[in-house]
Amino acid sequence: MSNPVPLELQAKITDWRQRAAEGTLTLDEMKQAIIHLRAGRLSALTAAGEAARTRKKAIIAIPSADDMLADLEGL
């Protein structure tokens, strides 16, 4: 399971959302928000890639149905 979002970042996100809704969010704050949010998405992408590699390894270890049927025919 991924790490939860730190409380400090949660507070910043809440503040950014509120200020964006009010129309008082500056361009620099928007850039900061994007950097922080993309960093989280990149971490999720990395974790998903690792999980996919693990699944591929598991799939390789499982024999195909055709191979299993061929083994049964040989009995």
Kinemage of the C-alpha trace (Angstrom):
@kinemage 1
@onewidth
@group {chain A} dominant
@subgroup {mainchain}
@vectorlist {calphas} color= white
{ca met a 1} P 0.000 0.000 0.000
{ca ser a 2} L 1.288 3.470 -0.768
{ca asn a 3} L 2.284 5.981 1.866
{ca pro a 4} L -0.490 8.303 2.982
{ca val a 5} L -0.301 11.969 2.084
{ca pro a 6} L 1.522 13.883 4.851
{ca leu a 7} L -0.694 16.136 6.967
{ca glu a 8} L 1.304 19.206 5.958
{ca leu a 9} L 0.646 18.525 2.268
{ca gln a 10} L -3.040 17.829 2.961
{ca ala a 11} L -3.289 21.239 4.643
{ca lys a 12} L -1.565 22.916 1.680
{ca ile a 13} L -3.900 21.206 -0.796
{ca thr a 14} L -6.930 22.312 1.203
{ca asp a 15} L -5.618 25.875 1.256
{ca trp a 16} L -4.848 25.822 -2.483
{ca arg a 17} L -8.345 24.535 -3.270
{ca gln a 18} L -9.997 27.179 -1.135
{ca arg a 19} L -7.910 29.990 -2.575
{ca ala a 20} L -8.496 28.710 -6.133
{ca ala a 21} L -12.258 28.713 -5.534
{ca glu a 22} L -12.021 32.284 -4.217
{ca gly a 23} L -9.839 33.325 -7.142
{ca thr a 24} L -6.950 34.451 -4.920
{ca leu a 25} L -4.443 31.709 -5.790
{ca thr a 26} L -1.293 33.185 -7.356
{ca leu a 27} L 0.516 31.751 -10.362
{ca asp a 28} L 3.511 30.765 -8.205
{ca glu a 29} L 1.206 28.925 -5.797
{ca met a 30} L -0.417 27.130 -8.729
{ca lys a 31} L 3.026 26.031 -9.922
{ca gln a 32} L 3.856 24.785 -6.418
{ca ala a 33} L 0.604 22.845 -6.255
{ca ile a 34} L 1.257 21.224 -9.630
{ca ile a 35} L 4.782 20.207 -8.608
{ca his a 36} L 3.529 18.591 -5.388
{ca leu a 37} L 0.585 16.857 -7.043
{ca arg a 38} L 2.670 15.535 -9.963
{ca ala a 39} L 5.278 14.205 -7.531
{ca gly a 40} L 2.559 12.085 -5.944
{ca arg a 41} L 1.383 10.836 -9.330
{ca leu a 42} L 4.926 9.942 -10.378
{ca ser a 43} L 5.313 7.936 -7.171
{ca ala a 44} L 2.070 6.126 -7.934
{ca leu a 45} L 3.236 5.424 -11.476
{ca thr a 46} L 6.494 3.941 -10.194
{ca ala a 47} L 4.624 1.739 -7.727
{ca ala a 48} L 2.225 0.594 -10.447
{ca gly a 49} L 5.146 -0.293 -12.707
{ca glu a 50} L 6.728 -2.408 -9.995
{ca ala a 51} L 3.438 -4.196 -9.392
{ca ala a 52} L 3.087 -4.889 -13.118
{ca arg a 53} L 6.575 -6.401 -13.244
{ca thr a 54} L 5.686 -8.637 -10.292
{ca arg a 55} L 2.491 -9.772 -12.045
{ca lys a 56} L 4.444 -10.562 -15.221
{ca lys a 57} L 6.819 -12.753 -13.223
{ca ala a 58} L 3.858 -14.612 -11.731
{ca ile a 59} L 2.277 -15.076 -15.154
{ca ile a 60} L 5.499 -16.502 -16.570
{ca ala a 61} L 5.586 -19.131 -13.809
{ca ile a 62} L 2.039 -20.334 -14.608
{ca pro a 63} L 1.933 -22.845 -17.483
{ca ser a 64} L -0.445 -22.199 -20.358
{ca ala a 65} L -3.714 -24.113 -20.624
{ca asp a 66} L -2.549 -25.720 -23.897
{ca asp a 67} L 0.550 -27.116 -22.203
{ca met a 68} L -1.513 -28.494 -19.359
{ca leu a 69} L -3.976 -30.135 -21.789
{ca ala a 70} L -1.093 -31.633 -23.778
{ca asp a 71} L 0.228 -33.165 -20.572
{ca leu a 72} L -3.166 -34.686 -19.866
{ca glu a 73} L -3.379 -36.162 -23.387
{ca gly a 74} L -0.060 -37.871 -22.844
{ca leu a 75} L -1.354 -39.821 -19.833
